[in-house]
């Protein structure tokens, strides 16, 4: 016999359908907050959230270097974290169906994002740069809209004490490109296929797994991944904004720095663990990346848990 | 009632673990960790969402405890609700130095499905398995000691 679905379950299933439709339409920033019941509906919700995150990362995140940040919308808060103003496009983006002036910020942010906002403000304002943190805004039907944001505390006479500025990343040359694309003689830029992206992801993983040794030549690397040298070279640069060997060097030095800071391993052993044949090669490159020799870096950055 | 029973059980299990060894217990910002009988025990504190900077601190503290040695790791994830994609990737690949094998302990079937997706998408290159039973997790790690 068919088990009837109660109203609550019906609403939760509708939210899942909506999430699937949003993903199908290409909205990979859409997130749904699980109910906390840890039942199969919650499991599907979280898996869909993670799937969107994976797709977004696969399609767009790696190419961030080529993209320009654009201000998406801004929200101003007073000292009590009540909304005082917002940019005029905000209600459309977050699908608010009423004015939100004077409403507490908890009505527009997920619980965790409200906590992240307060933590960010607690870090103080003496930093030279504000970092981007992911913020989940509440949208219609309890769904979430995730956007990278900067949170800034304000000083002065204004009633506005905090500003949340949401960003999005897009290709800065979009308008220029559109203009050239109307010219039929212009050659459209070649787009990478999903297979190329998958291949480059595998190459990146290969590099990260081989930080303890020299990388083979591009030709050999191509053979390992069943592609040619040119495709490998161009594809990697396009996707990650750097060359394969430069990426390998950078990550080996980051690994070296991590081990210098957190272990008592002799630098000669760290040199070997990071795939350098001799100390001078390691030291020279380390100094270029971190501005000091490995020994100087150890003295200044040694951390201890005892 | 169920929750408090579980919490009590959880505390008793770890007190007995800690009592059985005489080394150092590190009470880090995000986790308690110690090394006992060739296994590194790593028990997360209650965290809603792990981000990349938290992941970096977690790896730093683990390496400080390990110093020069690699270990199989028993990682109790039950108090963690979520982790950002960037943090997941960092923990699985760049942050996995000196890990010979990893057993992840989770709360229930819900967390099991989520953690399976994590393992499948982040491709760790050391043996990794998820368990809801602590004893099974520990016996999986025995052969990597």
Boltz contact constraints between the chains, C-beta under 6 A:
constraints:
  - contact:
      token1: [A, 38]
      token2: [B, 110]
      max_distance: 6.0
  - contact:
      token1: [A, 43]
      token2: [B, 110]
      max_distance: 6.0
  - contact:
      token1: [A, 43]
      token2: [B, 113]
      max_distance: 6.0
  - contact:
      token1: [A, 46]
      token2: [B, 114]
      max_distance: 6.0
  - contact:
      token1: [A, 50]
      token2: [B, 117]
      max_distance: 6.0
  - contact:
      token1: [A, 53]
      token2: [B, 85]
      max_distance: 6.0
  - contact:
      token1: [A, 54]
      token2: [B, 121]
      max_distance: 6.0
  - contact:
      token1: [A, 57]
      token2: [B, 85]
      max_distance: 6.0
  - contact:
      token1: [A, 112]
      token2: [B, 48]
      max_distance: 6.0
  - contact:
      token1: [A, 112]
      token2: [B, 49]
      max_distance: 6.0
  - contact:
      token1: [A, 208]
      token2: [B, 93]
      max_distance: 6.0
  - contact:
      token1: [A, 209]
      token2: [B, 125]
      max_distance: 6.0
  - contact:
      token1: [A, 262]
      token2: [B, 60]
      max_distance: 6.0
  - contact:
      token1: [A, 262]
      token2: [B, 63]
      max_distance: 6.0
  - contact:
      token1: [A, 262]
      token2: [B, 64]
      max_distance: 6.0
  - contact:
      token1: [A, 263]
      token2: [B, 63]
      max_distance: 6.0
  - contact:
      token1: [A, 263]
      token2: [B, 67]
      max_distance: 6.0
  - contact:
      token1: [A, 263]
      token2: [B, 68]
      max_distance: 6.0
  - contact:
      token1: [A, 264]
      token2: [B, 67]
      max_distance: 6.0
  - contact:
      token1: [A, 265]
      token2: [B, 68]
      max_distance: 6.0
  - contact:
      token1: [A, 305]
      token2: [B, 26]
      max_distance: 6.0
  - contact:
      token1: [A, 305]
      token2: [B, 64]
      max_distance: 6.0
